[in-house]
Amino acid sequence: MSALLDVRNLHTEFRTGAGLVRAVDGVSYTVDPGETVAIVGESGSGKSVGAMSILRLIPDPPGRITQGQILFDGRDLLRLSQVEMREIRGRDIGMVFQEPMTSLNPVLTIGRQITEVLEQHQGADRLAAERRALELMEMVGIADTGRRLKQYPHQLSGGMRQRVMIAVALACNPKLIIADEPTTALDVTIQAQILELMKQLTLRLNVALIVITHNLGVVARYASRVNVMYAGRIVEAGSADAIYHDPRHPYTIALLRSVPRLDQPRRARLDPVDGQPPDLTRLDGGCAFRPRCRFAVEQCGEARPALAPTGEAGHFAACFRSDELVAARDVAAREVAA
């Protein structure tokens, strides 16, 4: 089975007054039909820029995609015209943006924001679009749909607005949905509901899903594969089981140790990631995570490690010491638990 989305050596940069920012620096990954892939990392790691690059929504200037291929359903999106890209956005690729209050139009009713997508991409008439909008609202778990369609975004709660964003993304039966921090600003109960809803809908409709988040704990039970990003690069990639049970990069280990776990004793301490994310205008030729890494050696300052196989098949890490980390990681985990 060929991949639905195949991102190859993608580079996206921004020219700023402080210098050149390589926000996405040679990223490659695939998403299969119906698969859920998580992209995880701190703010500023390049997750959202990578997603916007897929949809070619990078503002130019100051940003531009300088290199790479984005193959979607066999077509290179970087070679399409703007007219062709507008057809793909919303129809073949749906987007759930980070903050629905700013993504939804405040002066249009909820119903109009759903029917507009259907009219533009599927040529539906007003009545057919309204019927489909009602179906979509019910599908995403919104009650009293007739009344809700006439309301405006400010009249809905944060969880309801996020459900509307999902309905808009699903309107034209896309092959892929990109969800950029879909649970930001929601309480933990609503977060779980939204993620569960998205997972069930993608399974039912066989839609591929990319979930972008800063929290590894959020996607533990929903993603089949995980890509961990740092400073514009993927530093670890593999199945969810491999990433959570056998992490091979110091950054992934640090992220996991900073998340509360119910299977650890109550006395177990959280271990925050030391230091701050790097200034992307001042990166040197070494590993970008080196200043924050407890396992760094002299070699880490001399070259950037490539993403290489480690552990089980399909597991990759960009670390010179990935195989050595296993013993050190297990010892550290026992010390924290004690």
N, C-alpha and C positions, 0 to 999 in steps of 0.2 A: 504493500500500500504506500503510495507516494504521499509526501507531506502536503497538507493544505497550505501552510505558510512555511517558507524557508528563507530565513534572514541570513545573508552571507556577508561577512566582513563589513558590517555597516559602520560608517563614520559620519557623525554629525557634529558640527562645530559652530561656535558663536564668536564673532569678533566684538570685543568689548574694549572700553577705555583702559582696562587693567591688563589686557592681553588676549590671546587666543585661548578659548575654552573648548577643549575636546570633550564634549558632554557624553558622546557615544564614541568609543574608541576601538573599533574592530570587533563588534559583537556579531556572533553567529548562533543561531538556534533554530529549531523546527517545532511546528505544532501540527499534530495529526488531526484528521477529521474527528470531531466529537471529543477530543482530548482537552483536559484542563491543565494548563501550565501556569505556574506561579513565577513571578519575577520579584525578587525580594532584595531589599537593601535600604540603607539610611537615606534621608533626604539629601539630594545632591548627587546621588550615585549614577544618575542617568536613566532611571526606570521610565519616567514619564516622557522624557525626550525621545527615548527609543520607541515608545508607543505612538507618539505624535509623528515620528518619522515614517512609521508604517502607513499612516493615513496622509502623509505629506502635508501636515499642518504646521510645519516649522516656519515661523515668520522670517521672511527674507527681505531686507536685512533685519536683524544682524546674523540670523542663523542660516545654515545651508547644509544639505547632505552632500558630502564631498566624494564619497566612495561607497561601493558595495552594491548588492542586489537585494531586492525584496520580492521574492517570487510568491505570488498568491494564486493558487489554483492554476499554476503553470504560466502566469503572466508576470513580467517584471513591472511592478508598480512605478518604479523610478523612470520608466520609459513611456509611461502613459501621458496623454495631454491632461490639462486641468479639467476639461469637459468630461473625459473618461473617468478621472478620479472622482468627480462629483457624483457620477453614477454609481461608483463602487461604495462610496461612503454612505452609510445608511441602508443601502440595499444588500450588499454582500458582506460588509463589515460594519457591525454596530459598535457604538462607543458609549460606555457609562462613565461620565466624567466624575472628577473627584468631589466636587461640591455642587449638588443639584440646585441649591438656591441661586447660585450664580450661573449655572448652565441652562436652567429653564428660563424662558422669556417671561418676565414679571407682568407684562401687559397682555398676554394671550392666555386664554383658558387652557386647562389641562387637555381637554378634548381637542382643541384646535392644534395643539402642539403634536398630538399623535396623528390626527387626520392629515395634517400638512405633509408628513413623511409619506403616507400612503398615496396621497394624490400626486406627489412629485415623482416617486419612484415606481409606482405600480399603475398610475393612471386611473385610480379608483374615483368614482363619483362621490359626491358628498354623503349620500345615504349609505353606500357600501363602506366608505371610510369610517363613518360613525358606528356602524355595526361591528366592524373589525376593532375599533377602539374600545367598545364595550367588552368584547371578548378578551382583549389584551389586559384590560383592567382586572377582569375576573381571574385571568390566568396568573397575574402577579399577586393575587390575594387582597385586592382592594374591594371592600364591601360598598354597597349603595352606589354602584357605578354611575347611574344616571345623574345623581346629584354631584358626584365628584368631577365628572367631565365638565361641568359648568363652572367649577371653582378655579381660582387662580393659585399659583404656587405658594403664596404667603399664607393661604388658608389651610395648608396641609402641614403635617408634622414632618420632621426630618426623614423618618423611616418611610412615610407615605411618598414623599418627593423622590426618594431613591427608588421606590417601586415604580413610580411613573417613568423615571429614567430607564429602568430596565424594560418597561413596556415599549418605550420609544425605540430602544435598541433592537427589540424583537419584532417590531412591526412588520418588516418586510421579509421575515424568515431568513436572516443572514446565515452565512456559513461560519462566521467567526464573530465573537464579541470580545472587545477589549474593555476590561473594567479597571479603571485607574483609581486606586484607593477607595473602593465602593463603600467602605464602612467607616470612613473618617467622620468624626464628630457625632457618631451614633453610640448609644450606650451598649454595653456588652450583650444584653439580651437581644436587642434589635440587630446588632452585628451578626449574631448567629442566625437569626431569621433570614436576613438578606442573603448571606452566603449559602444557607441551605436552599433557599428559593432558587438562586442562580444555578446551583449544582443540579437540582432536580429538573429545572427547565432545560438545561443543556443536555442532560441525559435523555429526557423525553423527546426533545426536538432534534437530537444529534447535532448540536451546535458546539463548535470548538470555543474554548474560553481561555483568555489570558487574564489572570488576576495579578494586578500590580499592588504591592503592599510593602510597608516597612517592617511588618511584624511577622516573623516566621510562625508564631503560634496561631495566627489567624487562619492560615491555609493548611494546617497540619492534616486535617481530615478531608480536604476538598481537592487538592492538587494531585495529579499522577506524577508529574515531574516538576522540579524546582530549579530555577536559575538564580544564583546569588550574584548580585552586582556590587561592584565597588569602584569608585573613581572612573566610571564610564566603561568598565570592562566586566565580563562575566568571570568571576574568580572560582566558582564551583558550580557544577551542573550534574544532575543525576535524578534518579527516581526519588520520590518523596521518602520512601523507606530508607534509602541510602543516605540521603541528606540528614534525616533526623536521627538515625541510629548509628551512622558511621561517617560523621562529617570529617573531611580531609583538608579543610583550609582553616587557618587560625581565625579568620573573620567570621566564618560560619559558626565555628565553635563558640566564639565570643557572643554572637547574636543569640545562640541557643541558651547559653548560660545566663543571659540577661532576662530571659522570659520566665515568669513564675510557672512552677510545675506542681501538679497535684500528687504526683507519684514520689515526690521528695519529702523528707521529714520537715515538719513545721520550722525547725531551727535552721534549715538550710538557707544560706544567704544568697541573695541575688548578686551577680557579679557583673557590673556594668562594663561596657566596652570603654577602655581607656582612651583618652585623647579626643581629638576632633577630626571630622572628615577633612581631607586635604584640600588645599587651594588648587583648583584645576589649572590655574595659569602658571603654577610654579612646580609642576611635577618634574622630577629628574628621570634619569634612565633606569632607576631601580624599581623595586616593587613599591607600589603606592601605599600599601598597608604597613610597610616596614616601620615607620615611626610609632605605630600603635601596637606592634606585634611583640608578644612575649617570647617568641621562638625565632626572631630574626638573627641571621648570621651575616658575616661579611659578604657572602655571595649575593645576598638579597639587595645590596646597594649597588651591585655591579651590572645587573641586567634584570629585565622584567620576566618573570617565569611565564612560560606558555601554558595554555590550558591543555593538560596531558592526562591520559588514562590513569586511574588509581582505583584501588579496591575492586568492586565487582564490575562486570561489563556495563558500559553506558555511564559510568561514574567518572567525572573529570574534575581536576583541581589545578589551579594555577599557583603552585607552591613548590619550592625546591625541596621542602622537607615534609611533604604530605604523608609519605609512608612512615616517617619517624614520629609524626604527631600522635599516632594512635596510642602508643604506650603513655606518652606524656599527658594526653587528654584524659585517659582513664584514671591516672594517678590524681590529676587535678580535680576530677569529678568526685573522687572519694574523699579528698580533703575538704571540698565544699560541703559535702553531705555530713562530714564529721563535725 
